[in-house]
Amino acid sequence: MVKRFVLSVFFVSLVFVAFSQEINAKVTVLSTQIKSSVDKKTFQTLQTALSNFVNNRKWTQDGYQQQEKIVCNFLLNLTTIVAPDVYKASLTVQAGRPVYNSSYMSPLINFQDNDVTFKYVEFQPIEFNENRVQGSEPLVGNLTAVFAYYINIILGLDYDSFAPRGGDQYFVKAQSIVSNAPDERNITGWKAFDGVRNRYWMAENFTNSKYTLIHDAYYLYYRLGMDKMYEDETEARQQIVNALNSLNTLNTDNPNLMAMYIFFVGKSDELANSFKKAPPQDKARVLDLLQKLDVSNIAKYKQVLK
């Protein structure tokens, strides 16, 4: 309940809505690559069913007000028909976190999962049971398992950003989905050997006790850094530097972690702009860190911070 209390202060409201859902998601199903006799209405039905599943299910024990809901986008792009009613797809997952006293949404996650294979027949129930993740048929259960997995990852990141280690229970839930994931020859993404950046490694990184600094970094960066930027830019920047120092320590001992990739995707403009007006010595310090941590955006950081 710590996060709900913080959010109440955050939005200057004490109204408690006991059973309001946590997710405010736009779910889109694209089927332009499916050239077949399948009725396109099937995919519209699927889109509606997934939207209801994500937005209407209660994912936590906390109460959320409308303005507290986590804003997300899920884009399911169907690419191939593997077998009758069985589809191969990619899923792009995006979620944002509001920064205090601003209209700005900071990206929590922006990730494309290319290993989503599932079976869907129009009007089949979209269901998920934490105690029986694969359901009665693995290929049917895989779709909701993937969505439930990413919702728990999003919840974990969001709660981490409001309270120290606040997201632990949701990362554990995501890890449990991995451990009990549907298993069938066409299903991939849940195993260590399925790739270096997949659902297995994401959950592993966020639950591994060796990598606790990643959770500290989310709290420092958001609650003590970005949220304080309005009232004290100097102190806020220092906390962001503290977050980057934590990440640098983690990266030095454990290079190429997937969790590090998740942290930095979509944040390059945000980081550069946060230090654009900083004193030269602070710019130099943060540039040194970012050149080690976010190599793909070095040119952007140099352009703004040099």
FIKETI-931188 format. One record per residue: x, y, z of N, C-alpha, C in turn; residue in one letter. Coordinates in steps of 0.001 Angstrom, whole numbers. Example, Ala and Ser with C-alpha at 12.3 -4.5 7.8 and 13.67 -1.06 7.14 Angstrom:
residues 2
(site (13190 -5690 7800) (12300 -4500 7800) (13200 -3300 7800) A)
(site (12850 -2250 7080) (13670 -1060 7140) (12900 30 7870) S)
END
This chain:
residues 306
(site (810 -1203 0) (0 0 0) (852 1266 0) M)
(site (2174 1093 109) (3061 2264 121) (2902 3067 -1142) V)
(site (2846 2350 -2275) (2775 3048 -3552) (1475 3824 -3672) K)
(site (374 3258 -3202) (-902 3953 -3297) (-883 5215 -2461) R)
(site (-229 5154 -1281) (-130 6344 -453) (678 7431 -1152) F)
(site (1804 7025 -1738) (2645 7989 -2450) (1875 8613 -3599) V)
(site (1122 7771 -4324) (360 8286 -5439) (-720 9258 -4987) L)
(site (-1302 9006 -3817) (-2335 9908 -3316) (-1751 11294 -3074) S)
(site (-545 11324 -2466) (147 12594 -2276) (508 13182 -3627) V)
(site (968 12292 -4509) (1441 12700 -5830) (369 13460 -6592) F)
(site (-857 13028 -6501) (-1938 13671 -7222) (-2805 14553 -6319) F)
(site (-2322 14793 -5106) (-2990 15674 -4151) (-4460 15280 -4014) V)
(site (-4659 13998 -3711) (-6022 13512 -3545) (-6035 12401 -2525) S)
(site (-7068 12382 -1683) (-7188 11356 -672) (-8375 10431 -940) L)
(site (-8969 10566 -2107) (-10107 9718 -2423) (-9610 8317 -2712) V)
(site (-10217 7316 -2096) (-9779 5938 -2264) (-10836 5145 -3012) F)
(site (-10468 4613 -4178) (-11374 3781 -4946) (-10929 2340 -4757) V)
(site (-11701 1575 -4017) (-11240 290 -3508) (-10965 -746 -4583) A)
(site (-11731 -744 -5664) (-11599 -1853 -6584) (-11297 -1416 -8024) F)
(site (-10850 -200 -8199) (-10563 282 -9544) (-9340 -433 -10120) S)
(site (-9414 -767 -11410) (-8312 -1479 -12049) (-7099 -568 -12213) Q)
(site (-5955 -1199 -12489) (-4674 -491 -12468) (-4192 -41 -13847) E)
(site (-4685 -678 -14897) (-4117 -499 -16236) (-5059 302 -17130) I)
(site (-4477 1279 -17823) (-5201 2035 -18849) (-4459 1807 -20163) N)
(site (-4848 760 -20871) (-4073 315 -22029) (-4858 416 -23321) A)
(site (-4150 799 -24361) (-4681 686 -25715) (-4094 -580 -26320) K)
(site (-4955 -1487 -26725) (-4522 -2738 -27338) (-4894 -2710 -28814) V)
(site (-3906 -2946 -29663) (-4130 -2938 -31107) (-3671 -4264 -31691) T)
(site (-4508 -4863 -32531) (-4134 -6079 -33246) (-4049 -5746 -34726) V)
(site (-2866 -5908 -35307) (-2643 -5683 -36735) (-2611 -7017 -37463) L)
(site (-3310 -7093 -38584) (-3355 -8360 -39329) (-3067 -8156 -40804) S)
(site (-2443 -7044 -41163) (-2219 -6723 -42578) (-1319 -7742 -43280) T)
(site (-483 -8444 -42515) (417 -9424 -43128) (-229 -10796 -43282) Q)
(site (-1432 -10943 -42773) (-2133 -12225 -42879) (-2952 -12218 -44157) I)
(site (-2437 -12855 -45188) (-3104 -12930 -46484) (-3762 -14298 -46607) K)
(site (-5001 -14376 -46179) (-5681 -15676 -46196) (-7179 -15453 -46197) S)
(site (-7885 -16536 -46079) (-9344 -16483 -46069) (-9904 -16209 -44682) S)
(site (-9040 -15987 -43715) (-9511 -15713 -42360) (-10299 -14406 -42349) V)
(site (-11479 -14440 -41777) (-12324 -13253 -41690) (-11634 -12227 -40792) D)
(site (-11375 -11023 -41338) (-10675 -9986 -40573) (-11436 -9574 -39319) K)
(site (-12732 -9841 -39289) (-13523 -9534 -38097) (-13026 -10331 -36893) K)
(site (-12427 -11482 -37177) (-11877 -12314 -36104) (-10834 -11533 -35305) T)
(site (-10021 -10766 -36003) (-8943 -10048 -35343) (-9461 -8820 -34585) F)
(site (-10552 -8251 -35076) (-11181 -7157 -34338) (-11794 -7688 -33043) Q)
(site (-12376 -8865 -33117) (-12927 -9507 -31922) (-11818 -9805 -30927) T)
(site (-10686 -10284 -31452) (-9531 -10558 -30593) (-9047 -9287 -29925) L)
(site (-8970 -8197 -30673) (-8518 -6914 -30117) (-9427 -6466 -28970) Q)
(site (-10711 -6563 -29156) (-11656 -6170 -28110) (-11512 -7063 -26888) T)
(site (-11368 -8363 -27120) (-11246 -9309 -26006) (-9969 -9061 -25206) A)
(site (-8860 -8795 -25895) (-7600 -8526 -25199) (-7662 -7207 -24433) L)
(site (-8296 -6212 -25027) (-8444 -4927 -24344) (-9246 -5095 -23055) S)
(site (-10319 -5852 -23119) (-11117 -6095 -21917) (-10322 -6886 -20883) N)
(site (-9559 -7851 -21338) (-8742 -8671 -20438) (-7725 -7819 -19686) F)
(site (-7027 -6970 -20405) (-5975 -6150 -19799) (-6555 -5075 -18883) V)
(site (-7588 -4395 -19342) (-8096 -3220 -18636) (-9106 -3532 -17537) N)
(site (-9798 -4641 -17635) (-10864 -4927 -16680) (-10475 -5908 -15584) N)
(site (-9374 -6580 -15739) (-8913 -7517 -14713) (-8244 -6744 -13578) R)
(site (-8396 -7212 -12356) (-7724 -6621 -11193) (-6385 -7325 -11024) K)
(site (-5303 -6556 -11147) (-3964 -7145 -11158) (-3239 -7015 -9826) W)
(site (-3701 -6138 -8939) (-3060 -5949 -7636) (-4134 -5904 -6559) T)
(site (-3691 -5768 -5305) (-4622 -5624 -4188) (-4860 -4157 -3834) Q)
(site (-4210 -3253 -4551) (-4308 -1829 -4237) (-5464 -1172 -4978) D)
(site (-5945 -75 -4410) (-6972 718 -5056) (-6354 1819 -5898) G)
(site (-6862 2011 -7091) (-6358 3034 -8010) (-7474 4007 -8373) Y)
(site (-7149 5281 -8417) (-8049 6250 -9009) (-7778 6307 -10516) Q)
(site (-8691 6922 -11239) (-8567 6957 -12695) (-7238 7569 -13129) Q)
(site (-6835 8662 -12483) (-5606 9349 -12894) (-4347 8615 -12461) Q)
(site (-4498 7594 -11622) (-3347 6815 -11174) (-3054 5619 -12073) E)
(site (-3968 5297 -12963) (-3793 4109 -13792) (-2535 4226 -14659) K)
(site (-1900 3104 -14887) (-668 3071 -15670) (-1022 3066 -17155) I)
(site (-512 4044 -17869) (-809 4182 -19295) (97 3259 -20098) V)
(site (-513 2396 -20909) (240 1392 -21670) (-274 1307 -23105) C)
(site (579 748 -23956) (186 379 -25319) (678 -1031 -25596) N)
(site (-194 -1854 -26154) (182 -3195 -26593) (-179 -3309 -28074) F)
(site (821 -3537 -28908) (596 -3699 -30345) (942 -5130 -30742) L)
(site (-71 -5926 -31045) (105 -7316 -31460) (40 -7364 -32981) L)
(site (1179 -7608 -33603) (1288 -7603 -35063) (1397 -9036 -35569) N)
(site (314 -9535 -36154) (296 -10904 -36660) (1096 -10975 -37954) L)
(site (2018 -11933 -38027) (2921 -12000 -39180) (2744 -13256 -40027) T)
(site (2381 -14374 -39395) (2341 -15652 -40109) (1236 -16536 -39546) T)
(site (633 -17337 -40432) (-247 -18418 -39982) (595 -19681 -39913) I)
(site (774 -20201 -38717) (1616 -21384 -38510) (840 -22653 -38827) V)
(site (-420 -22659 -38472) (-1336 -23781 -38678) (-2740 -23199 -38606) A)
(site (-3767 -23955 -38923) (-5118 -23403 -38814) (-5381 -22796 -37433) P)
(site (-5729 -21513 -37428) (-6049 -20761 -36202) (-4835 -20519 -35297) D)
(site (-3639 -20809 -35781) (-2411 -20600 -35001) (-1581 -19529 -35687) V)
(site (-1194 -18494 -34912) (-539 -17325 -35486) (804 -17052 -34818) Y)
(site (1729 -16611 -35626) (3007 -16075 -35143) (2889 -14560 -35170) K)
(site (3372 -13886 -34101) (3211 -12443 -34013) (4364 -11818 -33243) A)
(site (4466 -10512 -33371) (5335 -9735 -32484) (4429 -8906 -31589) S)
(site (4913 -8621 -30382) (4158 -7802 -29442) (5039 -6652 -28978) L)
(site (4620 -5423 -29289) (5324 -4242 -28809) (4641 -3763 -27539) T)
(site (5437 -3629 -26481) (4923 -3270 -25160) (5498 -1916 -24765) V)
(site (4633 -969 -24476) (5059 366 -24043) (4272 776 -22809) Q)
(site (4946 1418 -21876) (4265 1957 -20698) (4990 3206 -20239) A)
(site (4243 4160 -19720) (4826 5411 -19257) (4493 5683 -17806) G)
(site (5266 6572 -17234) (5106 6940 -15826) (5104 8467 -15738) R)
(site (4040 9083 -15175) (3983 10543 -15124) (5047 11118 -14199) P)
(site (5609 12239 -14589) (6576 12952 -13765) (5838 14043 -13002) V)
(site (6111 14133 -11714) (5395 15041 -10828) (5437 16497 -11319) Y)
(site (4280 17137 -11218) (4149 18558 -11538) (4446 18861 -12998) N)
(site (4144 17927 -13873) (4344 18147 -15302) (3342 17287 -16064) S)
(site (3247 17536 -17356) (2405 16710 -18218) (3237 15646 -18931) S)
(site (4489 15512 -18529) (5423 14626 -19212) (5283 13190 -18719) Y)
(site (5310 12245 -19670) (5291 10822 -19354) (6662 10235 -19671) M)
(site (7322 9720 -18667) (8631 9105 -18861) (8445 7624 -19214) S)
(site (9171 7127 -20212) (8991 5728 -20619) (9521 4748 -19572) P)
(site (8673 3818 -19159) (9094 2742 -18259) (9607 1549 -19051) L)
(site (8936 1248 -20153) (9355 126 -20984) (8924 398 -22421) I)
(site (9770 2 -23347) (9457 75 -24770) (10178 -1099 -25417) N)
(site (9475 -2208 -25539) (10136 -3452 -25933) (9289 -4207 -26947) F)
(site (9969 -4765 -27943) (9285 -5591 -28938) (9671 -7054 -28746) Q)
(site (8678 -7864 -28487) (8843 -9308 -28313) (8436 -9980 -29619) D)
(site (9379 -10651 -30254) (9119 -11274 -31555) (8794 -12754 -31456) N)
(site (8550 -13233 -30242) (8330 -14674 -30040) (6953 -14957 -29455) D)
(site (5925 -14515 -30132) (4561 -14741 -29639) (3819 -15627 -30639) V)
(site (3572 -16867 -30259) (2804 -17802 -31076) (1601 -18256 -30270) T)
(site (426 -18235 -30876) (-777 -18559 -30116) (-1873 -19074 -31042) F)
(site (-2849 -19708 -30421) (-4032 -20179 -31141) (-5226 -19341 -30721) K)
(site (-5989 -18916 -31719) (-7192 -18148 -31407) (-8288 -18457 -32416) Y)
(site (-9444 -18833 -31874) (-10661 -19014 -32654) (-11631 -17935 -32187) V)
(site (-12291 -17270 -33119) (-13147 -16145 -32740) (-14110 -16505 -31620) E)
(site (-14190 -15611 -30667) (-15064 -15692 -29489) (-14593 -16680 -28423) F)
(site (-13408 -17290 -28627) (-12924 -18145 -27536) (-12624 -17282 -26317) Q)
(site (-12812 -17806 -25111) (-12570 -17012 -23897) (-11104 -16592 -23780) P)
(site (-10885 -15362 -23363) (-9538 -14871 -23073) (-9380 -14923 -21558) I)
(site (-8730 -15962 -21075) (-8667 -16229 -19640) (-7228 -16444 -19197) E)
(site (-6985 -16186 -17916) (-5666 -16437 -17335) (-5824 -16847 -15882) F)
(site (-5180 -17953 -15534) (-5202 -18458 -14161) (-3760 -18564 -13682) N)
(site (-3402 -17777 -12658) (-2024 -17793 -12151) (-1590 -19181 -11698) E)
(site (-2525 -19989 -11283) (-2201 -21330 -10791) (-2152 -22379 -11895) N)
(site (-2582 -22005 -13080) (-2537 -22931 -14220) (-2306 -22104 -15474) R)
(site (-1058 -21654 -15609) (-713 -20651 -16607) (-1033 -21105 -18025) V)
(site (-776 -22363 -18353) (-976 -22796 -19733) (-2420 -23147 -20046) Q)
(site (-3284 -23158 -19043) (-4686 -23450 -19289) (-4889 -24867 -19777) G)
(site (-5943 -25064 -20563) (-6264 -26419 -21036) (-5516 -26774 -22312) S)
(site (-4949 -25756 -23003) (-4211 -25990 -24246) (-3078 -24979 -24337) E)
(site (-1834 -25430 -24453) (-688 -24516 -24406) (-755 -23360 -25392) P)
(site (-1087 -23618 -26647) (-1084 -22552 -27648) (-2185 -21522 -27394) L)
(site (-3270 -21952 -26803) (-4333 -21013 -26432) (-3893 -20198 -25222) V)
(site (-3334 -20875 -24230) (-2908 -20213 -23000) (-1716 -19305 -23179) G)
(site (-933 -19505 -24243) (290 -18717 -24404) (2 -17233 -24593) N)
(site (-1075 -16901 -25270) (-1386 -15491 -25537) (-1635 -14735 -24236) L)
(site (-2491 -15265 -23378) (-2781 -14569 -22127) (-1602 -14649 -21166) T)
(site (-811 -15713 -21241) (388 -15806 -20401) (1360 -14680 -20748) A)
(site (1538 -14413 -22043) (2443 -13348 -22476) (1937 -11986 -22003) V)
(site (654 -11729 -22182) (100 -10448 -21750) (188 -10293 -20231) F)
(site (-162 -11332 -19483) (-92 -11256 -18021) (1342 -11055 -17560) A)
(site (2277 -11686 -18229) (3697 -11526 -17915) (4106 -10060 -18022) Y)
(site (3799 -9420 -19165) (4236 -8034 -19359) (3505 -7062 -18445) Y)
(site (2274 -7351 -18104) (1576 -6483 -17158) (2263 -6530 -15802) I)
(site (2688 -7698 -15382) (3410 -7792 -14107) (4776 -7120 -14172) N)
(site (5451 -7203 -15295) (6708 -6466 -15466) (6452 -4963 -15362) I)
(site (5417 -4484 -16038) (5072 -3057 -15986) (4745 -2633 -14562) I)
(site (3947 -3419 -13869) (3612 -3109 -12477) (4871 -3068 -11617) L)
(site (5767 -4021 -11824) (7007 -4050 -11058) (7835 -2794 -11264) G)
(site (7980 -2373 -12507) (8752 -1168 -12806) (8082 71 -12216) L)
(site (6767 144 -12342) (6042 1306 -11832) (6151 1389 -10308) D)
(site (5946 294 -9620) (6039 294 -8156) (7466 565 -7693) Y)
(site (8452 43 -8402) (9850 341 -8078) (10131 1837 -8139) D)
(site (9461 2520 -9061) (9731 3940 -9264) (9119 4820 -8176) S)
(site (8232 4258 -7353) (7584 5027 -6300) (8043 4652 -4893) F)
(site (8614 3468 -4727) (9035 3026 -3396) (10215 2067 -3539) A)
(site (11181 2121 -2600) (12328 1211 -2681) (11880 -251 -2712) P)
(site (12275 -948 -3737) (11940 -2359 -3947) (10435 -2591 -3959) R)
(site (9686 -1574 -4356) (8234 -1671 -4338) (7661 -2676 -5319) G)
(site (8413 -3003 -6368) (7877 -3888 -7402) (8201 -5354 -7250) G)
(site (8854 -5737 -6154) (9343 -7103 -6009) (8285 -8167 -6274) D)
(site (7099 -8013 -5668) (6094 -9077 -5775) (5620 -9267 -7218) Q)
(site (5660 -8212 -8019) (5192 -8333 -9400) (6258 -8962 -10296) Y)
(site (7515 -8679 -10001) (8578 -9375 -10727) (8568 -10869 -10387) F)
(site (8273 -11195 -9135) (8169 -12599 -8735) (7010 -13269 -9475) V)
(site (5904 -12549 -9633) (4777 -13101 -10391) (5164 -13340 -11849) K)
(site (5898 -12393 -12429) (6365 -12573 -13808) (7280 -13791 -13907) A)
(site (8160 -13954 -12926) (9052 -15110 -12908) (8272 -16410 -12771) Q)
(site (7204 -16391 -11992) (6361 -17577 -11829) (5688 -17952 -13147) S)
(site (5275 -16945 -13914) (4689 -17229 -15232) (5724 -17880 -16133) I)
(site (6957 -17394 -16083) (8041 -18005 -16867) (8228 -19467 -16471) V)
(site (8257 -19716 -15182) (8514 -21080 -14684) (7397 -22054 -15053) S)
(site (6184 -21533 -15189) (5029 -22392 -15476) (4450 -22138 -16857) N)
(site (5267 -21577 -17730) (4790 -21144 -19040) (4325 -22308 -19907) A)
(site (3416 -22018 -20835) (2990 -23048 -21793) (4180 -23615 -22543) P)
(site (4133 -24896 -22789) (5261 -25590 -23423) (4739 -26401 -24612) D)
(site (5196 -26021 -25793) (4798 -26685 -27029) (5855 -26352 -28066) E)
(site (6016 -27179 -29073) (7157 -27024 -29993) (7177 -25677 -30719) R)
(site (6025 -25052 -30926) (5982 -23759 -31607) (6115 -22563 -30670) N)
(site (6159 -22823 -29377) (6200 -21739 -28391) (7641 -21439 -28012) I)
(site (8039 -20188 -28119) (9395 -19766 -27755) (9332 -18495 -26914) T)
(site (10484 -18145 -26342) (10593 -16904 -25579) (10604 -17079 -24081) G)
(site (10273 -18296 -23630) (10198 -18545 -22183) (11436 -19233 -21636) W)
(site (12339 -19653 -22508) (13494 -20445 -22083) (14787 -19642 -22222) K)
(site (15767 -19974 -21397) (17059 -19287 -21436) (17713 -19421 -22808) A)
(site (17543 -20583 -23446) (18218 -20827 -24719) (17446 -20267 -25917) F)
(site (16301 -19614 -25679) (15523 -19048 -26783) (16092 -17721 -27283) D)
(site (17070 -17164 -26590) (17654 -15892 -27013) (18284 -15177 -25833) G)
(site (18911 -14041 -26106) (19585 -13298 -25034) (18715 -12162 -24497) V)
(site (17685 -11781 -25253) (16762 -10739 -24801) (15337 -11247 -24988) R)
(site (14901 -12018 -24038) (13556 -12564 -24122) (12885 -12508 -22748) N)
(site (11714 -13112 -22639) (10956 -13049 -21389) (11694 -13727 -20239) R)
(site (12386 -14812 -20551) (13140 -15508 -19501) (14164 -14575 -18866) Y)
(site (14983 -13933 -19676) (16082 -13125 -19157) (15593 -11835 -18516) W)
(site (14497 -11288 -19015) (13954 -10092 -18397) (13525 -10383 -16956) M)
(site (12756 -11452 -16769) (12309 -11818 -15422) (13488 -12228 -14550) A)
(site (14439 -12930 -15131) (15614 -13357 -14362) (16382 -12162 -13827) E)
(site (16589 -11179 -14658) (17343 -9988 -14242) (16643 -9236 -13120) N)
(site (15318 -9126 -13195) (14586 -8345 -12201) (14315 -9114 -10905) F)
(site (14607 -10408 -10878) (14421 -11180 -9643) (15729 -11708 -9068) T)
(site (16826 -11547 -9782) (18120 -12049 -9321) (18671 -11142 -8219) N)
(site (18975 -11709 -7068) (19457 -10920 -5925) (20806 -10256 -6199) S)
(site (21530 -10719 -7217) (22808 -10098 -7578) (22613 -8735 -8233) K)
(site (21402 -8470 -8714) (21164 -7272 -9509) (20243 -6276 -8803) Y)
(site (20282 -6236 -7499) (19362 -5366 -6756) (19590 -3878 -7046) T)
(site (20765 -3527 -7509) (21034 -2122 -7822) (20115 -1580 -8908) L)
(site (19598 -2459 -9760) (18683 -1982 -10803) (17418 -1411 -10174) I)
(site (16961 -2025 -9087) (15754 -1543 -8411) (16030 -225 -7683) H)
(site (17194 -137 -7072) (17581 1126 -6427) (17616 2265 -7449) D)
(site (18104 1950 -8633) (18245 2969 -9670) (16887 3508 -10108) A)
(site (15893 2632 -10223) (14563 3105 -10622) (14006 4084 -9596) Y)
(site (14171 3790 -8316) (13650 4668 -7274) (14409 5997 -7255) Y)
(site (15733 5931 -7304) (16540 7152 -7320) (16210 8016 -8532) L)
(site (16110 7381 -9672) (15903 8113 -10922) (14547 8812 -10945) Y)
(site (13504 8082 -10555) (12153 8636 -10681) (11705 9430 -9453) Y)
(site (11638 8782 -8315) (11012 9432 -7149) (11885 10548 -6586) R)
(site (13222 10316 -6553) (14117 11321 -5991) (14746 12215 -7056) L)
(site (14650 11793 -8310) (15223 12564 -9398) (14181 13290 -10221) G)
(site (13551 12598 -11147) (12610 13235 -12070) (11474 13953 -11343) M)
(site (10938 13342 -10291) (9818 13956 -9566) (10213 15241 -8830) D)
(site (11495 15409 -8560) (11974 16585 -7823) (12515 17677 -8743) K)
(site (12490 17421 -10044) (13113 18348 -10982) (12470 19735 -10925) M)
(site (11177 19776 -10655) (10467 21053 -10640) (10900 21923 -9462) Y)
(site (11101 21310 -8305) (11364 22104 -7104) (12842 22335 -6835) E)
(site (13719 21423 -7298) (15151 21597 -7027) (15946 20841 -8089) D)
(site (16247 21515 -9201) (16910 20846 -10320) (18281 20309 -9934) E)
(site (19011 21039 -9130) (20364 20615 -8760) (20333 19300 -7988) T)
(site (19471 19236 -6979) (19358 18011 -6184) (18792 16871 -7028) E)
(site (17826 17186 -7874) (17227 16152 -8729) (18275 15551 -9670) A)
(site (19097 16427 -10258) (20151 15917 -11141) (21144 15038 -10373) R)
(site (21441 15426 -9147) (22368 14628 -8346) (21811 13227 -8113) Q)
(site (20503 13147 -7861) (19885 11836 -7648) (19881 11002 -8926) Q)
(site (19715 11662 -10060) (19800 10940 -11331) (21214 10415 -11546) I)
(site (22205 11232 -11199) (23600 10781 -11275) (23822 9595 -10330) V)
(site (23225 9664 -9142) (23340 8539 -8204) (22754 7269 -8816) N)
(site (21623 7420 -9512) (21017 6267 -10183) (21954 5716 -11253) A)
(site (22541 6620 -12038) (23465 6182 -13087) (24718 5539 -12501) L)
(site (25179 6040 -11356) (26330 5410 -10695) (25992 3991 -10256) N)
(site (24781 3793 -9747) (24347 2445 -9360) (24335 1524 -10578) S)
(site (23803 2041 -11667) (23753 1245 -12890) (25152 963 -13430) L)
(site (26063 1926 -13286) (27429 1719 -13755) (28137 636 -12939) N)
(site (27906 643 -11635) (28469 -412 -10780) (27940 -1775 -11204) T)
(site (26640 -1837 -11430) (26021 -3094 -11859) (26557 -3526 -13209) L)
(site (26680 -2591 -14139) (27128 -2911 -15489) (28591 -3348 -15521) N)
(site (29395 -2772 -14652) (30814 -3153 -14593) (30971 -4614 -14193) T)
(site (30172 -5031 -13225) (30254 -6409 -12737) (29459 -7387 -13592) D)
(site (28426 -6874 -14281) (27529 -7753 -15047) (27157 -7078 -16373) N)
(site (28084 -7044 -17325) (27812 -6339 -18584) (26703 -7004 -19401) P)
(site (26027 -6183 -20193) (25031 -6647 -21164) (23780 -7255 -20541) N)
(site (23429 -6822 -19352) (22179 -7299 -18758) (20985 -6780 -19550) L)
(site (19972 -7607 -19694) (18763 -7166 -20381) (18068 -6047 -19609) M)
(site (18112 -6107 -18276) (17480 -5076 -17449) (18070 -3697 -17734) A)
(site (19356 -3660 -18055) (19993 -2385 -18386) (19434 -1841 -19704) M)
(site (19254 -2732 -20650) (18660 -2334 -21936) (17249 -1788 -21720) Y)
(site (16458 -2451 -20912) (15086 -2017 -20645) (15085 -624 -20012) I)
(site (16010 -367 -19102) (16048 929 -18429) (16275 2067 -19413) F)
(site (17190 1900 -20354) (17619 3025 -21183) (16811 3217 -22463) F)
(site (16081 2205 -22917) (15336 2359 -24165) (14315 3490 -24036) V)
(site (14428 4477 -24913) (13492 5598 -24929) (13843 6748 -24011) G)
(site (14944 6634 -23254) (15272 7684 -22283) (16374 8645 -22743) K)
(site (16897 8486 -23933) (18056 9290 -24340) (17724 10787 -24386) S)
(site (16601 11153 -24991) (16220 12571 -25031) (15966 13099 -23627) D)
(site (15303 12295 -22826) (14990 12678 -21443) (16257 12945 -20640) E)
(site (17214 12061 -20741) (18461 12217 -20002) (19261 13418 -20504) L)
(site (19355 13540 -21807) (20109 14662 -22374) (19487 15993 -21969) A)
(site (18169 16092 -22058) (17493 17356 -21719) (17554 17669 -20231) N)
(site (17594 16632 -19402) (17658 16854 -17953) (18958 17543 -17548) S)
(site (20020 17332 -18331) (21322 17914 -17991) (21755 19003 -18968) F)
(site (20861 19402 -19855) (21195 20390 -20869) (21630 21724 -20255) K)
(site (20993 22097 -19139) (21304 23375 -18499) (22166 23201 -17252) K)
(site (22721 22022 -17073) (23558 21772 -15900) (24917 22452 -16043) A)
(site (25601 22686 -14928) (26967 23233 -14989) (27884 22307 -15792) P)
(site (28928 22861 -16419) (29826 22051 -17263) (30379 20814 -16569) P)
(site (30742 20934 -15281) (31314 19777 -14593) (30292 18662 -14419) Q)
(site (29018 19033 -14232) (27961 18020 -14107) (27682 17368 -15454) D)
(site (27716 18174 -16520) (27544 17624 -17861) (28636 16607 -18173) K)
(site (29861 16965 -17831) (30994 16076 -18106) (30859 14769 -17337) A)
(site (30421 14878 -16088) (30285 13681 -15255) (29205 12744 -15793) R)
(site (28052 13306 -16160) (26968 12452 -16642) (27268 11913 -18038) V)
(site (27967 12706 -18855) (28347 12226 -20183) (29278 11027 -20078) L)
(site (30211 11081 -19149) (31124 9958 -18940) (30361 8683 -18589) D)
(site (29348 8815 -17733) (28552 7653 -17344) (27717 7137 -18513) L)
(site (27072 8035 -19225) (26181 7622 -20306) (26934 6991 -21464) L)
(site (28173 7399 -21685) (28974 6782 -22746) (29299 5327 -22432) Q)
(site (29262 4975 -21155) (29485 3580 -20755) (28191 2772 -20734) K)
(site (27082 3457 -20418) (25837 2749 -20146) (24888 2680 -21336) L)
(site (24911 3668 -22206) (23952 3744 -23315) (24713 4047 -24595) D)
(site (25490 3074 -25008) (26434 3251 -26111) (25739 3666 -27408) V)
(site (24556 3147 -27664) (23887 3410 -28940) (23491 4872 -29102) S)
(site (23460 5626 -28010) (23048 7027 -28090) (24185 8003 -27751) N)
(site (25420 7560 -27881) (26568 8406 -27546) (26560 9713 -28350) I)
(site (26269 9619 -29643) (26292 10818 -30496) (25295 11863 -30001) A)
(site (24132 11433 -29610) (23113 12362 -29109) (23575 13024 -27820) K)
(site (24125 12228 -26901) (24582 12780 -25627) (25717 13786 -25843) Y)
(site (26633 13463 -26740) (27741 14381 -27002) (27234 15694 -27609) K)
(site (26274 15606 -28490) (25746 16794 -29145) (25116 17757 -28125) Q)
(site (24438 17219 -27123) (23729 18051 -26156) (24612 18444 -24987) V)
(site (25486 17532 -24547) (26196 17720 -23287) (27643 18180 -23434) L)
(site (28187 18161 -24629) (29564 18624 -24814) (29652 20146 -24681) K)
END
